[in-house]
Amino acid sequence: MNFVVVSAASLAILVVVHGITFLIGRRIGRYNVVDAAWGIGFVAVAAVAAGLGTGDLFRRILLLVLVAVWGLRLAWHMIVKSAGRGEDPRYGDLLRGDFSTGHVLRKVFVVQAAATWFVALPLQVSAVLGPTPALLRPVLIASVALWVVGVLFEAVGDHQLRRFKSDPANKGVIMDRGLWGWTRHPNYFGDACVWWGLWLASIAAWGSLLTVLSPVLMTYFLVYATGAKLTEKYMRNRPGFAEYRSRTSFFVPRPPRSRLP
């Protein structure tokens, strides 16, 4: 019964978060503000799960801290990244010129709120489960290590790209340095590591394994639906991108191939 309460409250808080974000987007004239709500929504669900859950207190607090560090950093990064810019082309294509209230809510905000709720199911289920069994404590440690790797890839990759773009000499040049020389999408790879780590940290019973579809869906978003593949769709005609793609791993990092002669 407690899971029903946590899950319903999680959905309710997401309606609030995305409703406010929609009003902000309508006020400023661009709906890519929903990108900032992505991280904030997960933090809100983690807070609800930690506060209303009756499961193991240590794990509830641990998951809240991990999600908050990841989500608030991501939200701030997206706010800074989009400040002073127009609408993201992805949302222009998605909405196909129809910016009516009902269409925007259905195509952008309702879809993202539902996706957030589903991906956050491991947090909701874990919040009502007892202590992590001794047999799974090594998994818990490994999960935090994987989360750390993910956050570092995201944060360092974003920082490297921001510094690269801030140099006028790099205008129109493909970023292929640092982590971007090992994978074309260090931020998305890091995000995937974060959510697989959070899922592993949430496991406390056999029933937890059923929530594996949540990190699977998140990985699908990051690779195909709204992440790496979609990003490359808008980059494919940029000078130097074909050569960069030929020598740099798409998603999972690996040493770069030698430059073409």
Disulfide bonds with the S-S distance in Angstrom:
none
